[in-house]
Amino acid sequence: MKINYVGLNLLDRTEAESLKKLVSKYSSKFDNTVQNSSLKLHVKLHEIGGKTKYSFHVHLSFGRKAISVEHSEWDLKKTGHKVMEKLHNAVEHKLHIEGQKQQKFHPKKGKKGFGKSIAMRLKGLVKFT
């Protein structure tokens, strides 16, 4: 997976290294599900009242599909974890990785119809009347 960092020079050296380590850890999760992908991470800093607010915008593109998420917080590591978790959830949702459980066939809950009632009668689930 190709990873591009935009605005990484705004961070300190230690912050940049911790962010790279965090993103590489999460990007290994995407390697199994998404092939030939590229990840672009935009880092933005906002100085508010002497405190630094971190804002990350992540864009994952694979094939003809693309997913973008963003998150902003006061803590660097928390922001990184949150934005990558959002991206992971968006990928699962987009590719339908985690499916719903299939309901078991229940003859009483089935809709009445010619095909369904005949099939259920032939299987012996519903008695002929």
C-alpha positions in Angstrom: 0.0 0.0 0.0 1.3 3.4 -1.0 1.0 6.0 1.8 1.3 9.8 1.1 1.6 12.3 3.9 0.7 15.9 3.3 1.5 18.5 5.9 3.7 16.2 8.0 6.4 18.9 8.2 4.1 20.8 10.6 4.6 18.2 13.3 7.7 17.6 15.4 10.0 14.8 14.6 8.7 12.6 17.5 5.1 13.3 16.6 5.7 12.5 12.9 7.4 9.2 13.8 4.6 8.1 16.1 2.0 9.0 13.5 3.8 7.1 10.8 4.1 4.0 13.1 0.3 4.3 13.9 -0.7 4.6 10.3 1.5 1.7 9.1 0.0 -0.5 11.9 -3.5 0.2 10.6 -2.6 0.1 7.0 -1.5 -3.6 7.4 -5.2 -4.3 8.2 -6.2 -2.9 4.8 -3.7 -4.9 2.9 -5.7 -8.1 3.3 -9.0 -6.6 2.1 -8.0 -4.0 -0.4 -5.4 -4.6 -3.1 -3.6 -1.9 -5.2 -4.6 0.9 -2.9 -3.2 4.3 -2.0 -3.7 6.2 1.3 -3.3 9.9 1.5 -3.2 11.5 5.0 -3.6 15.3 5.3 -2.3 16.7 8.6 -3.7 20.1 9.7 -2.9 22.0 12.9 -5.1 24.7 14.4 -3.8 26.9 17.2 -6.7 27.8 19.5 -6.1 29.6 22.7 -2.5 28.5 23.0 -3.4 24.8 22.5 -2.9 22.8 19.3 -5.8 21.0 17.7 -4.9 18.2 15.2 -7.1 17.6 12.2 -6.6 14.5 10.0 -8.2 13.9 6.6 -7.6 10.5 5.2 -8.4 9.4 1.6 -8.2 5.7 0.6 -8.5 4.9 -3.1 -8.6 1.4 -4.5 -9.8 0.5 -8.0 -12.6 2.8 -8.9 -13.7 3.3 -5.3 -12.6 5.9 -2.8 -13.3 6.5 0.8 -12.6 9.7 2.7 -12.9 10.3 6.4 -11.8 13.1 8.8 -11.4 13.7 12.5 -10.0 16.4 14.8 -9.1 16.3 18.4 -6.6 17.9 20.9 -4.5 14.7 21.3 -2.3 13.5 18.4 -2.5 9.8 19.1 -6.2 9.8 19.9 -6.9 11.7 16.7 -4.8 9.2 14.7 -6.6 6.2 16.2 -10.0 7.7 15.7 -9.5 8.6 12.1 -8.1 5.2 11.2 -10.9 3.4 13.1 -13.4 5.5 11.1 -11.6 4.5 7.9 -11.6 0.8 8.9 -15.4 0.9 9.6 -16.0 2.7 6.3 -14.1 0.1 4.4 -16.1 -2.7 6.1 -19.3 -0.9 5.3 -18.4 -0.2 1.7 -17.2 -3.7 0.9 -19.7 -5.5 3.0 -17.1 -7.5 4.9 -19.1 -8.0 8.0 -22.4 -9.4 7.0 -25.7 -9.8 8.8 -26.5 -13.1 10.3 -28.9 -15.2 8.2 -32.2 -15.9 9.8 -33.3 -19.5 9.9 -36.2 -20.6 7.8 -39.4 -20.5 9.9 -42.6 -21.6 8.1 -45.0 -19.7 10.3 -43.2 -16.4 9.6 -43.0 -16.9 5.9 -45.2 -14.8 3.6 -48.2 -16.5 2.1 -47.8 -17.1 -1.6 -48.4 -19.8 -4.1 -44.7 -20.8 -4.6 -43.8 -20.6 -0.9 -46.8 -22.5 0.4 -46.4 -25.3 -2.2 -42.7 -25.6 -1.4 -43.4 -25.8 2.3 -46.1 -28.4 1.8 -43.8 -30.5 -0.2 -41.1 -30.4 2.4 -43.7 -31.5 5.0 -43.5 -28.3 7.0 -47.1 -27.3 6.5 -50.0 -29.8 6.4 -52.3 -30.0 3.4 -55.8 -28.7 4.2 
